[in-house]
Amino acid sequence: MGSFNKYENLGKYHTLEKEKKGAFKDGTDILIRSGRDGNPIIRAMFGILSGLLTGAIFLVILRFSFDYTYLQAGIITVVYTVFVCIGLAFSSICRCIMAVLVPNFFTGKGRVIILSIIFGVMLSGPIANISHNFKESGNSLACSIDLINTQLQVLQRKLEEPVKDMAIYVNKQKEVLDKTIFAAHRSIVEAQSTLEEINQTLATAGPTLEALYQVCSQKRSVVFPFRDIEMQF
């Protein structure tokens, strides 16, 4: 009796397993072998799930491969995911493109494309580093040129200061010499004027002195006549 119940339960288990396999097979047949417009809800669910999966992958690529911030990567991913989910949920063409595109990555050409992408991602870091180094080298060279230019300007100012001081000193000495020459010339002119006045005075006083001398001589002759006669002898 116990063994009969055992075999009966085992038969029920096998029957349940067959029913589960049949239901799963029927579900896959409904999804795969249905027409383009059949089972839209299931197709939309799978399309949305596929869009969310590709959006998550796209977010990881943007953040860790292209160094976008979380905010930038999130905004781009949300826009991308919304369009992809809508396309996969409501467009059979988008689902066909996705269904054809994904298996191609597992072929020879697809592996070449994936390796090319990986190789490009691997080289993006060193190339960016080289570009950054070139940029920093250019900035350093520009700073060196600015420093040399500044030093040359300082040296030029240092060299110009003695020359400017010498020019200022020469100009001052020239002004002093001009003033001295002008004063000497003025003194000479004043002396010449004084001499001319003295000469004119003497020229004017000459006849007067001569007349005075004649008058004095006549008066002397009258006062001392005998002395003049004695002086004549």
Backbone hydrogen bonds in HBPLUS format (Angstrom, degrees):
<---DONOR---> <-ACCEPTOR-->    atom                        ^
c    i                          cat <-CA-CA->   ^        H-A-AA   ^      H-
h    n   atom  resd res      DA  || num        DHA   H-A  angle D-A-AA Bond
n    s   type  num  typ     dist DA aas  dist angle  dist       angle   num
A0005-ASN N   A0001-MET O   3.14 MM   4  6.46 154.7  2.20 143.7 149.4     1
A0006-LYS N   A0002-GLY O   3.02 MM   4  6.28 147.0  2.13 142.2 152.1     2
A0007-TYR N   A0003-SER O   2.99 MM   4  6.28 161.2  2.03 150.4 153.5     3
A0008-GLU N   A0004-PHE O   2.91 MM   4  6.08 147.4  2.01 142.6 152.7     4
A0009-ASN N   A0005-ASN O   2.89 MM   4  6.12 157.4  1.94 147.4 152.0     5
A0010-LEU N   A0006-LYS O   3.00 MM   4  6.24 154.7  2.07 146.4 153.9     6
A0011-GLY N   A0007-TYR O   2.94 MM   4  6.11 149.9  2.03 141.0 148.6     7
A0012-LYS N   A0008-GLU O   3.01 MM   4  6.32 150.9  2.10 143.1 151.1     8
A0013-TYR N   A0009-ASN O   2.93 MM   4  6.21 149.4  2.02 144.3 152.7     9
A0014-HIS N   A0010-LEU O   3.02 MM   4  6.30 163.8  2.05 150.2 153.3    10
A0015-THR N   A0011-GLY O   2.92 MM   4  6.10 154.7  1.99 144.0 151.8    11
A0016-LEU N   A0012-LYS O   2.85 MM   4  6.10 151.8  1.93 145.4 152.7    12
A0017-GLU N   A0013-TYR O   2.89 MM   4  6.19 155.5  1.95 150.4 157.3    13
A0018-LYS N   A0014-HIS O   2.93 MM   4  6.15 157.9  1.97 148.0 153.8    14
A0019-GLU N   A0015-THR O   2.93 MM   4  6.19 151.5  2.01 142.4 150.8    15
A0020-LYS N   A0016-LEU O   2.90 MM   4  6.21 155.0  1.96 148.1 154.5    16
A0021-LYS N   A0017-GLU O   2.91 MM   4  6.16 166.6  1.93 153.5 156.9    17
A0022-GLY N   A0018-LYS O   2.80 MM   4  5.94 152.7  1.87 144.6 153.0    18
A0023-ALA N   A0019-GLU O   2.83 MM   4  6.06 153.6  1.90 145.6 152.8    19
A0024-PHE N   A0020-LYS O   2.87 MM   4  6.14 161.1  1.91 152.7 157.8    20
A0025-LYS N   A0021-LYS O   2.85 MM   4  5.99 158.1  1.90 145.0 151.7    21
A0026-ASP N   A0022-GLY O   2.78 MM   4  5.95 154.5  1.84 144.4 152.1    22
A0027-GLY N   A0023-ALA O   2.83 MM   4  6.07 151.6  1.91 143.2 151.3    23
A0028-THR N   A0024-PHE O   2.88 MM   4  6.18 162.0  1.91 151.1 155.4    24
A0029-ASP N   A0025-LYS O   2.81 MM   4  5.98 156.0  1.87 147.0 154.6    25
A0030-ILE N   A0026-ASP O   2.81 MM   4  6.01 150.8  1.89 143.8 152.0    26
A0031-LEU N   A0027-GLY O   2.96 MM   4  6.23 151.4  2.04 145.0 152.6    27
A0032-ILE N   A0028-THR O   2.79 MM   4  5.86 168.2  1.80 155.5 158.9    28
A0033-ARG N   A0029-ASP O   2.83 MM   4  5.19 143.0  1.97 128.9 141.0    29
A0038-GLY N   A0035-GLY O   3.30 MM   3  5.09 161.2  2.34  98.2 103.7    30
A0043-ARG N   A0039-ASN O   3.18 MM   4  6.36 167.9  2.19 155.0 158.7    31
A0044-ALA N   A0040-PRO O   2.84 MM   4  5.90 152.2  1.91 141.0 149.1    32
A0045-MET N   A0041-ILE O   2.91 MM   4  6.18 152.8  1.98 147.0 154.4    33
A0046-PHE N   A0042-ILE O   2.97 MM   4  6.26 167.0  1.98 154.9 157.5    34
A0047-GLY N   A0043-ARG O   2.82 MM   4  5.98 153.5  1.89 145.1 153.6    35
A0048-ILE N   A0044-ALA O   2.85 MM   4  6.05 157.3  1.90 147.7 153.1    36
A0049-LEU N   A0045-MET O   2.93 MM   4  6.17 163.3  1.96 152.0 156.7    37
A0050-SER N   A0046-PHE O   2.88 MM   4  6.04 158.9  1.93 146.8 152.9    38
A0051-GLY N   A0047-GLY O   2.87 MM   4  6.09 154.9  1.93 145.8 153.1    39
A0052-LEU N   A0048-ILE O   2.87 MM   4  6.13 157.0  1.92 150.9 156.8    40
A0053-LEU N   A0049-LEU O   2.94 MM   4  6.16 154.5  2.01 146.4 153.5    41
A0054-THR N   A0050-SER O   2.96 MM   4  6.21 167.1  1.97 153.1 155.9    42
A0055-GLY N   A0051-GLY O   2.85 MM   4  5.98 146.7  1.96 141.5 151.8    43
A0056-ALA N   A0052-LEU O   2.93 MM   4  6.18 152.1  2.01 145.7 152.1    44
A0057-ILE N   A0053-LEU O   3.05 MM   4  6.39 160.4  2.09 150.2 155.4    45
A0058-PHE N   A0054-THR O   2.84 MM   4  6.00 155.5  1.90 144.1 151.6    46
A0059-LEU N   A0055-GLY O   2.87 MM   4  6.08 148.3  1.97 145.0 153.3    47
A0060-VAL N   A0056-ALA O   3.08 MM   4  6.38 158.6  2.13 148.4 153.0    48
A0061-ILE N   A0057-ILE O   3.01 MM   4  6.29 159.1  2.05 149.9 155.8    49
A0062-LEU N   A0058-PHE O   2.94 MM   4  6.14 163.1  1.97 149.2 153.6    50
A0063-ARG N   A0059-LEU O   2.98 MM   4  6.12 158.2  2.03 149.1 155.0    51
A0064-PHE N   A0060-VAL O   2.96 MM   4  5.92 171.7  1.97 152.8 155.6    52
A0065-SER N   A0061-ILE O   2.91 MM   4  5.12 145.3  2.03 132.5 140.4    53
A0068-TYR N   A0062-LEU O   3.14 MM   6  5.83 168.6  2.15 152.5 151.0    54
A0073-ALA N   A0069-THR O   2.82 MM   4  5.98 173.0  1.82 159.5 161.8    55
A0074-GLY N   A0070-TYR O   2.80 MM   4  5.74 149.7  1.89 137.2 146.5    56
A0075-ILE N   A0071-LEU O   2.96 MM   4  6.18 160.4  2.00 150.5 154.7    57
A0076-ILE N   A0072-GLN O   3.03 MM   4  6.26 172.9  2.03 157.1 158.9    58
A0077-THR N   A0073-ALA O   2.86 MM   4  5.90 158.4  1.91 145.2 152.2    59
A0078-VAL N   A0074-GLY O   2.87 MM   4  5.97 156.9  1.92 147.5 153.5    60
A0079-VAL N   A0075-ILE O   3.14 MM   4  6.36 168.5  2.16 151.6 154.1    61
A0080-TYR N   A0076-ILE O   2.95 MM   4  6.12 164.7  1.97 149.5 154.5    62
A0081-THR N   A0077-THR O   2.71 MM   4  5.78 165.5  1.73 151.9 156.6    63
A0082-VAL N   A0078-VAL O   2.95 MM   4  6.04 160.3  1.99 149.0 153.9    64
A0083-PHE N   A0079-VAL O   3.22 MM   4  6.44 170.0  2.23 150.9 153.0    65
A0084-VAL N   A0080-TYR O   2.93 MM   4  6.12 163.8  1.95 154.5 159.7    66
A0085-CYS N   A0081-THR O   2.80 MM   4  5.84 165.1  1.82 150.8 155.4    67
A0086-ILE N   A0082-VAL O   3.00 MM   4  6.12 162.4  2.03 148.3 153.3    68
A0087-GLY N   A0083-PHE O   2.91 MM   4  6.07 158.9  1.96 145.2 151.6    69
A0088-LEU N   A0084-VAL O   2.80 MM   4  5.98 168.3  1.82 156.8 159.6    70
A0089-ALA N   A0085-CYS O   2.86 MM   4  5.81 143.6  1.99 141.2 151.3    71
A0090-PHE N   A0086-ILE O   3.06 MM   4  6.01 155.7  2.12 147.5 151.9    72
A0091-SER N   A0087-GLY O   2.89 MM   4  5.20 140.7  2.05 139.7 146.1    73
A0095-ARG N   A0091-SER O   3.28 MM   4  6.58 156.5  2.34 140.3 146.6    74
A0096-CYS N   A0092-SER O   2.88 MM   4  6.08 150.6  1.97 142.8 151.0    75
A0097-ILE N   A0093-ILE O   2.88 MM   4  6.16 158.6  1.92 150.4 156.3    76
A0098-MET N   A0094-CYS O   2.93 MM   4  6.14 161.8  1.97 148.6 153.5    77
A0099-ALA N   A0095-ARG O   2.80 MM   4  5.94 155.2  1.87 144.6 152.3    78
A0100-VAL N   A0096-CYS O   2.86 MM   4  6.03 143.8  1.99 145.6 154.5    79
A0101-LEU N   A0097-ILE O   2.79 MM   4  5.82 149.7  1.88 145.0 154.4    80
A0102-VAL N   A0098-MET O   3.08 MM   4  6.01 172.4  2.09 149.3 150.5    81
A0104-ASN N   A0101-LEU O   3.20 MM   3  5.36 127.7  2.49  99.6 113.3    82
A0105-PHE N   A0102-VAL O   3.17 MM   3  5.73 153.4  2.24 114.2 121.1    83
A0106-PHE N   A0103-PRO O   3.01 MM   3  5.54 159.4  2.05 114.5 121.1    84
A0107-THR N   A0104-ASN O   3.26 MM   3  5.34 167.2  2.28 105.5 109.0    85
A0111-ARG N   A0107-THR O   2.88 MM   4  6.12 154.7  1.94 148.2 154.5    86
A0112-VAL N   A0108-GLY O   3.01 MM   4  6.30 150.5  2.10 143.3 151.8    87
A0113-ILE N   A0109-LYS O   2.91 MM   4  6.23 155.1  1.97 147.8 154.3    88
A0114-ILE N   A0110-GLY O   2.86 MM   4  6.16 160.4  1.90 150.4 156.0    89
A0115-LEU N   A0111-ARG O   2.79 MM   4  5.96 162.9  1.81 149.2 154.2    90
A0116-SER N   A0112-VAL O   2.82 MM   4  5.99 149.0  1.92 142.7 152.0    91
A0117-ILE N   A0113-ILE O   2.87 MM   4  6.17 155.9  1.93 148.7 155.1    92
A0118-ILE N   A0114-ILE O   2.84 MM   4  6.13 162.1  1.87 151.6 156.8    93
A0119-PHE N   A0115-LEU O   2.74 MM   4  5.88 159.3  1.78 146.0 152.5    94
A0120-GLY N   A0116-SER O   2.80 MM   4  5.99 155.2  1.86 145.8 152.9    95
A0121-VAL N   A0117-ILE O   2.84 MM   4  6.10 155.5  1.90 148.9 155.7    96
A0122-MET N   A0118-ILE O   2.81 MM   4  6.06 154.4  1.88 148.5 156.0    97
A0123-LEU N   A0119-PHE O   2.90 MM   4  6.12 148.9  2.00 143.8 152.2    98
A0124-SER N   A0120-GLY O   2.87 MM   4  5.94 126.7  2.16 138.1 152.1    99
A0127-ILE N   A0123-LEU O   2.93 MM   4  5.99 165.0  1.95 156.9 162.0   100
A0128-ALA N   A0124-SER O   2.88 MM   4  5.89 155.0  1.94 139.3 146.9   101
A0129-ASN N   A0125-GLY O   2.82 MM   4  6.07 149.2  1.92 147.8 157.7   102
A0130-ILE N   A0126-PRO O   2.75 MM   4  6.03 157.2  1.81 151.2 156.9   103
A0131-SER N   A0127-ILE O   2.84 MM   4  6.07 163.1  1.87 150.6 155.6   104
A0132-HIS N   A0128-ALA O   2.83 MM   4  6.02 153.7  1.90 141.9 149.6   105
A0133-ASN N   A0129-ASN O   2.81 MM   4  6.07 152.8  1.89 146.1 154.0   106
A0134-PHE N   A0130-ILE O   2.84 MM   4  6.12 159.1  1.88 153.1 158.5   107
A0135-LYS N   A0131-SER O   2.92 MM   4  6.13 157.0  1.97 145.8 152.5   108
A0136-GLU N   A0132-HIS O   2.84 MM   4  6.09 160.5  1.88 149.9 155.1   109
A0137-SER N   A0133-ASN O   2.77 MM   4  5.96 152.3  1.85 146.1 154.6   110
A0138-GLY N   A0134-PHE O   2.85 MM   4  6.11 155.9  1.91 147.5 153.8   111
A0139-ASN N   A0135-LYS O   2.91 MM   4  6.23 155.5  1.97 147.1 154.1   112
A0140-SER N   A0136-GLU O   2.79 MM   4  6.03 154.2  1.86 146.2 153.7   113
A0141-LEU N   A0137-SER O   2.80 MM   4  6.05 158.0  1.85 149.6 155.7   114
A0142-ALA N   A0138-GLY O   2.86 MM   4  6.07 156.4  1.92 146.3 153.1   115
A0143-CYS N   A0139-ASN O   2.87 MM   4  6.12 153.2  1.94 144.5 152.1   116
A0144-SER N   A0140-SER O   2.84 MM   4  6.12 152.2  1.92 146.5 154.6   117
A0145-ILE N   A0141-LEU O   2.89 MM   4  6.16 157.3  1.94 149.6 155.4   118
A0146-ASP N   A0142-ALA O   2.91 MM   4  6.17 158.4  1.96 147.4 153.4   119
A0147-LEU N   A0143-CYS O   2.83 MM   4  6.06 152.0  1.91 145.1 153.3   120
A0148-ILE N   A0144-SER O   2.87 MM   4  6.14 160.7  1.91 150.9 155.7   121
A0149-ASN N   A0145-ILE O   2.88 MM   4  6.08 160.3  1.91 148.9 154.8   122
A0150-THR N   A0146-ASP O   2.86 MM   4  6.07 155.3  1.92 145.5 152.3   123
A0151-GLN N   A0147-LEU O   2.88 MM   4  6.14 160.0  1.91 151.1 156.5   124
A0152-LEU N   A0148-ILE O   2.88 MM   4  6.11 156.0  1.94 149.9 156.5   125
A0153-GLN N   A0149-ASN O   2.95 MM   4  6.20 154.5  2.01 146.2 153.1   126
A0154-VAL N   A0150-THR O   2.91 MM   4  6.21 157.6  1.96 150.2 156.3   127
A0155-LEU N   A0151-GLN O   2.84 MM   4  6.06 161.9  1.88 149.2 154.4   128
A0156-GLN N   A0152-LEU O   2.80 MM   4  5.97 153.0  1.87 145.4 153.4   129
A0157-ARG N   A0153-GLN O   2.92 MM   4  6.19 157.1  1.98 146.8 152.5   130
A0158-LYS N   A0154-VAL O   2.88 MM   4  6.17 156.3  1.94 149.3 156.4   131
A0159-LEU N   A0155-LEU O   2.88 MM   4  6.11 152.0  1.96 147.1 154.5   132
A0160-GLU N   A0156-GLN O   2.84 MM   4  6.01 142.6  1.99 143.5 154.5   133
A0161-GLU N   A0157-ARG O   3.04 MM   4  6.15 140.6  2.20 145.7 153.9   134
A0164-LYS N   A0160-GLU O   2.82 MM   4  5.99 159.9  1.86 156.9 163.1   135
A0165-ASP N   A0161-GLU O   2.86 MM   4  6.07 160.5  1.89 152.8 158.5   136
A0166-MET N   A0162-PRO O   2.81 MM   4  6.01 160.3  1.85 149.6 155.0   137
A0167-ALA N   A0163-VAL O   2.87 MM   4  6.10 156.7  1.92 147.1 153.8   138
A0168-ILE N   A0164-LYS O   2.84 MM   4  6.10 157.9  1.88 150.7 156.8   139
A0169-TYR N   A0165-ASP O   2.86 MM   4  6.11 160.2  1.90 150.7 156.3   140
A0170-VAL N   A0166-MET O   2.86 MM   4  6.08 161.7  1.89 151.6 156.5   141
A0171-ASN N   A0167-ALA O   2.91 MM   4  6.09 158.4  1.95 146.7 152.9   142
A0172-LYS N   A0168-ILE O   2.91 MM   4  6.17 154.8  1.97 147.7 154.7   143
A0173-GLN N   A0169-TYR O   2.90 MM   4  6.16 162.7  1.93 152.1 156.7   144
A0174-LYS N   A0170-VAL O   2.82 MM   4  6.00 151.7  1.90 146.9 155.4   145
A0175-GLU N   A0171-ASN O   2.90 MM   4  6.16 154.9  1.96 145.2 151.8   146
A0176-VAL N   A0172-LYS O   2.90 MM   4  6.25 158.6  1.95 150.6 156.5   147
A0177-LEU N   A0173-GLN O   2.82 MM   4  6.03 160.5  1.86 148.9 154.5   148
A0178-ASP N   A0174-LYS O   2.75 MM   4  5.97 156.7  1.81 149.2 156.2   149
A0179-LYS N   A0175-GLU O   2.91 MM   4  6.15 157.5  1.96 147.4 153.5   150
A0180-THR N   A0176-VAL O   2.88 MM   4  6.16 155.5  1.94 147.4 154.6   151
A0181-ILE N   A0177-LEU O   2.80 MM   4  6.01 165.8  1.82 153.8 157.6   152
A0182-PHE N   A0178-ASP O   2.85 MM   4  5.99 157.9  1.90 146.2 152.9   153
A0183-ALA N   A0179-LYS O   2.87 MM   4  6.09 156.2  1.92 146.2 152.7   154
A0184-ALA N   A0180-THR O   2.82 MM   4  6.08 160.4  1.86 152.1 157.7   155
A0185-HIS N   A0181-ILE O   2.81 MM   4  5.96 161.6  1.85 149.5 155.2   156
A0186-ARG N   A0182-PHE O   2.89 MM   4  6.04 153.1  1.96 143.2 150.9   157
A0187-SER N   A0183-ALA O   2.86 MM   4  6.12 152.7  1.93 145.1 152.8   158
A0188-ILE N   A0184-ALA O   2.84 MM   4  6.11 158.4  1.88 151.2 157.1   159
A0189-VAL N   A0185-HIS O   2.89 MM   4  6.11 160.0  1.93 147.1 152.8   160
A0190-GLU N   A0186-ARG O   2.86 MM   4  6.09 159.3  1.90 147.1 153.0   161
A0191-ALA N   A0187-SER O   2.81 MM   4  6.05 152.3  1.88 146.4 154.4   162
A0192-GLN N   A0188-ILE O   2.81 MM   4  6.06 159.6  1.85 151.7 157.4   163
A0193-SER N   A0189-VAL O   2.90 MM   4  6.16 155.4  1.96 146.8 153.8   164
A0194-THR N   A0190-GLU O   2.90 MM   4  6.17 154.3  1.97 144.6 151.7   165
A0195-LEU N   A0191-ALA O   2.82 MM   4  6.09 161.4  1.86 153.7 158.5   166
A0196-GLU N   A0192-GLN O   2.86 MM   4  6.06 158.2  1.91 148.7 155.0   167
A0197-GLU N   A0193-SER O   2.91 MM   4  6.16 153.6  1.98 145.3 152.6   168
A0198-ILE N   A0194-THR O   2.84 MM   4  6.16 155.4  1.90 148.1 155.4   169
A0199-ASN N   A0195-LEU O   2.76 MM   4  5.98 159.8  1.80 150.8 156.9   170
A0200-GLN N   A0196-GLU O   2.79 MM   4  6.01 161.1  1.83 147.8 153.4   171
A0201-THR N   A0197-GLU O   2.80 MM   4  6.01 152.7  1.87 143.3 151.7   172
A0202-LEU N   A0198-ILE O   2.73 MM   4  6.03 157.1  1.79 150.3 156.7   173
A0203-ALA N   A0199-ASN O   2.70 MM   4  5.95 158.6  1.74 150.4 157.4   174
A0204-THR N   A0200-GLN O   2.83 MM   4  6.00 149.8  1.92 143.6 151.9   175
A0205-ALA N   A0201-THR O   2.75 MM   4  5.94 148.9  1.84 143.4 153.1   176
A0206-GLY N   A0202-LEU O   2.88 MM   4  5.92 123.7  2.20 144.2 155.9   177
A0209-LEU N   A0205-ALA O   2.96 MM   4  6.11 157.1  2.01 150.6 156.6   178
A0210-GLU N   A0206-GLY O   2.93 MM   4  6.19 156.2  1.99 152.9 160.4   179
A0211-ALA N   A0207-PRO O   2.83 MM   4  6.06 163.4  1.86 152.2 156.2   180
A0212-LEU N   A0208-THR O   2.86 MM   4  6.05 156.0  1.91 145.4 152.9   181
A0213-TYR N   A0209-LEU O   2.80 MM   4  6.00 148.2  1.90 142.8 151.8   182
A0214-GLN N   A0210-GLU O   2.95 MM   4  6.28 155.3  2.01 149.2 155.4   183
A0215-VAL N   A0211-ALA O   2.94 MM   4  6.22 160.9  1.98 150.7 155.7   184
A0216-CYS N   A0212-LEU O   2.90 MM   4  6.09 161.7  1.94 147.8 153.1   185
A0217-SER N   A0213-TYR O   2.90 MM   4  6.09 151.3  1.98 145.5 153.6   186
A0218-GLN N   A0214-GLN O   2.99 MM   4  6.24 158.8  2.03 151.5 156.2   187
A0219-LYS N   A0215-VAL O   3.03 MM   4  6.28 166.9  2.05 154.7 157.7   188
A0220-ARG N   A0216-CYS O   3.06 MM   4  6.18 149.0  2.16 141.7 150.0   189
A0221-SER N   A0217-SER O   3.09 MM   4  6.34 149.7  2.19 144.9 152.4   190
A0222-VAL N   A0218-GLN O   3.18 MM   4  6.49 151.4  2.27 149.4 156.6   191
A0223-VAL N   A0219-LYS O   3.06 MM   4  6.23 158.8  2.11 147.1 152.7   192
A0224-PHE N   A0220-ARG O   2.86 MM   4  5.84 168.3  1.87 153.4 156.8   193
A0229-ILE N   A0225-PRO O   3.08 MM   4  6.42 147.9  2.18 140.1 149.2   194
A0229-ILE N   A0226-PHE O   2.99 MM   3  4.91 112.8  2.46  90.6 107.4   195
A0230-GLU N   A0226-PHE O   2.81 MM   4  6.11 166.1  1.83 161.0 163.3   196
A0231-MET N   A0227-ARG O   2.92 MM   4  6.01 150.7  2.01 138.9 147.5   197
A0232-GLN N   A0228-ASP O   2.92 MM   4  6.15 133.7  2.14 135.2 147.5   198
A0232-GLN N   A0229-ILE O   2.97 MM   3  4.98 125.5  2.27  92.4 107.6   199
A0233-PHE N   A0229-ILE O   3.03 MM   4  6.46 147.8  2.14 146.9 155.3   200
